[in-house]
Amino acid sequence: VSCAQSHAEAAEYISQNQADCILLGFTLSAEEQISLIRLVKHSLSRPPVLVMSRNSEVVRQANAGIDPLEGPAQLVAAVSELLAKPAARPKARAASAK
């Protein structure tokens, strides 16, 4: 588990392409959450994103969302479910023979 203390640090973690899952906490603004979700979607590894938010736009852009007031059991269940699914990977194209 790695915890970023700033947006720049979070972007650095995302760019390293080593995360199994990204959890965006409720202390981030909706704009910060959306910005980080976009960074994840453009990363090579594209790990699933779980967001703790009541903002429907943020939740819609993430792979999953939970209400921050639902408690730790819901958080653990959501992470377990995301990690059980195969990651969405961009499909590679074979080079054409010329």
Secondary structure as UniProt FT lines:
FT   HELIX           7..15
FT   TURN            16..17
FT   STRAND          22..24
FT   TURN            26..27
FT   HELIX           30..41
FT   STRAND          49..52
FT   HELIX           56..61
FT   STRAND          64..66
FT   TURN            68..69
FT   HELIX           72..84
//
